[in-house]
Amino acid sequence: MQGEYIPDVVGSDGRDFGKTVCIITGASKGLGRCLAKEIALLLKPGSMFFLVARSGDKLRELQAELAAIRAGKAGLITRCVVADLGVKDDVDRVVGEIREAASDIIDMNQLLLINNAASLGDISRFAKSFTDVHEVNAYLSFNVSSALSLTAGVLEVFPRRQELRRCVVNISSLCAVQPFPSWVLYCTGKAARDMMFRVLAAEEPDLRVLNYAPGPLDTDMLLQARTESGDAGVKSSIVAMHSQGQVLTCQQTCSKLLRVLLDDEYTSGTHLDYYDV
Ligand code: NDP
């Protein structure tokens, strides 16, 4: 709700991201939305925000909230890009809109791309039931391929330049490193994304690349996880975690991620979990 948001001012020590182009996918709700609100306070005037998701109304609502949060700290240009990242033309359009706006940006010193959007896919079934290659491809297209294509497109728009810090975050998961029965699509996608960004880090030494696993979060995704998981053991452990209050708020994990990014001491390409730092 507008006006009720109490930010956790990570930047209370005076640090910020400078004049930044920040792109967040999956900004309409959950972790992405929270990140947008926290990051908005850490950007210098003249910065530009691209908020990407399918739900235009929620993005525009967030845009209004960001304007309210930044009251007194003018100069943040926010663009809502309504796009289905599972669709090639939409991915191209996101990059196109960023390219078009890039020409208006002068003296920018930071690029921050947060690949946050993802889906669980069908978690009610086990690996042996995924006989339809189109179903698997559709999942991977959004959760893996689009993250690579979008990142590549954005890096093309903002090539290596001495005064420009470029940082790419992949919102990862414990599922990138640990198998969860009945979550074959999600675990596969998260593992692939981690490796994709590790390769990127190895190829581009000037780039800062982080695979960040945010911990269990009280979002729509976790609701789906605890109601639809086909594996009884996975389902009951998530239900227990939720009922015992072991789930994190988005703000808790946002604060940690933003501290890590501001401290800038991680090894590029590493997989960092909320509970590791
Ligand atoms: P939510 O399901 O709450 O939000 C997902 C976001 O992705 C929404 O903004 C949604 O917007 C967007 N999105 C979904 N499909 C598409 C699409 N086809 N095209 C564009 N955007 C899309 O998830 P969380 O906030 O919980 O998750 C955020 C990230 O954190 C994900 O990468 C997730 O894997 C990861 N994570 C989450 C955990 C948790 O416990 N919740 C644990 C570990 C990792 P819209 O519907 O408007 O398109």
Boltz pocket constraint, residues with backbone or C-beta under 6 A from the ligand:
constraints:
  - pocket:
      binder: B
      contacts: [[A, 25], [A, 26], [A, 27], [A, 28], [A, 29], [A, 30], [A, 31], [A, 32], [A, 52], [A, 53], [A, 54], [A, 55], [A, 56], [A, 58], [A, 83], [A, 84], [A, 85], [A, 86], [A, 115], [A, 116], [A, 117], [A, 118], [A, 119], [A, 142], [A, 171], [A, 172], [A, 173], [A, 174], [A, 213], [A, 214], [A, 215], [A, 216], [A, 217], [A, 218], [A, 219], [A, 220], [A, 221], [A, 222]]
      max_distance: 6.0
